[in-house]
Amino acid sequence: MVHAPPRPVPGQPPVRVNLYSDTQTRPTAAMKQAMMAAEVGDEQAGLDPTVDALCARMATLLGTEAAMFLPSGTMCNRIALLTHCRPGEGVLAHETAHILTAEGGGAAALGGVQIMPLPGARGQFDVPTLEAALLPRARYAVAQTLVAVEQTSNLGGGSVWESAALRAVADWAHGHGMATHMDGARLLNAVVAAGVPAAEMAAGYDSVWLDFTKGLGAPLGAVLCGSADFIDRAWVWKQRLGGALRQAGICAAACLYALDHHVARLAEDHANAQALARELAQIEGIAVEAPETNLVFFDTHATGLQATELAARLRAQGVLISAMGAWRMRACTHLDVDRGQVELAATAIRDVIADRR
Ligand SMILES: *Cc1c(COP(=O)(O)O)cnc(C)c1O
């Protein structure tokens, strides 16, 4: 994965469209107002009323007993794996999973956990694939103790797992004595796209979390949910990793604001992604993967321009898009991108490709 972060480059024009990532959103004025008005207390001691309100709301939304506020999604994944698994144990996950490709090797470095990559289209896998990866319970074998899914699958193209497929994976895992984990960084994108309630999608998952810094537009924060017992055990790791917080309600207020105001509008991001995909499909040499949510992946092979080269030429036009492989690019729609900017980006891509020689 190339995915160089969008640092300002001296002499380059200002950014006109930022499709680099949905993490690029800035808190709105109204969100900042909500943050300033937050009632706060010592989060580590369980005395921050705004954090408590967020956790209660998230537990209800995801159909779990308890929840825990954390600074980032990566920390949710880290703590969930550390809580579910002991060193040397195996986690079955898709080969493109964030826990495997994009967390600095944290599962191995901090948990001694072995992630066992599974193949499958669109970042997803099924029960026959799990069966094929199952090791015997033997003295020599890795003890496989957790199955992890991503909803939506990021590198799978922002693809949405169907509830029935999620349930089949969870049932299989539990039937084999394994726990289940859902990386729900963009779970609400899936909920809005599929029209299926979050609790229904998360049913059967022993831990599940949601990121507030992607399309929901908060400056930081993610909430990890599970049974009361799981969250109690997860708190030990939160403390050990230095993730226990103080007056965190100021940030939880932004997350509550996002739940009230930034969920239904994800449909606009999805419509913008569709519009961008339609425009890109018209450009000779670009092969677009049909978007299901807010991520638009496309292949540049037939243009002769490698992804990093195209990204650099677009940057010079004030358009930020990330290179996700030698020939694969990702454009991400979000709160701070409107339809006009999508059109502008499509025009810039068409022009850069037309002028490539
Ligand atoms: C962004 C992302 C994460 C990590 O979340 P952060 O809040 O950036 O740490 C984990 N999983 C997936 C699928 C993501 O897209």
The ligand as a Tripos MOL2 file, in Angstrom:
@<TRIPOS>MOLECULE
LIG
   15    15     1     0     0
SMALL
NO_CHARGES

@<TRIPOS>ATOM
      1 C1         -9.4950    3.6930    9.6950 C.3       1 LIG1
      2 C2         -9.6790    2.2400    9.9880 C.ar      1 LIG1
      3 C3         -9.2410    1.6940   11.1950 C.ar      1 LIG1
      4 C4         -8.4550    2.4910   12.2120 C.3       1 LIG1
      5 O1         -9.1490    3.5540   12.7410 O.3       1 LIG1
      6 P1         -8.3580    4.8270   13.3380 P.3       1 LIG1
      7 O2         -9.4360    5.5600   14.0640 O.co2     1 LIG1
      8 O3         -7.8140    5.5560   12.1520 O.co2     1 LIG1
      9 O4         -7.2890    4.3120   14.2260 O.co2     1 LIG1
     10 C5         -9.4870    0.3590   11.4290 C.ar      1 LIG1
     11 N1        -10.1380   -0.3920   10.5400 N.ar      1 LIG1
     12 C6        -10.5840    0.0900    9.3720 C.ar      1 LIG1
     13 C7        -11.3160   -0.8000    8.4300 C.3       1 LIG1
     14 C8        -10.3520    1.4250    9.0410 C.ar      1 LIG1
     15 O5        -10.7630    1.8970    7.8610 O.3       1 LIG1
@<TRIPOS>BOND
     1     1     2 1
     2     2     3 ar
     3     2    14 ar
     4     3     4 1
     5     3    10 ar
     6     4     5 1
     7     5     6 1
     8     6     7 2
     9     6     8 1
    10     6     9 1
    11    10    11 ar
    12    11    12 ar
    13    12    13 1
    14    12    14 ar
    15    14    15 1
@<TRIPOS>SUBSTRUCTURE
     1 LIG1         1 GROUP 0 **** ****
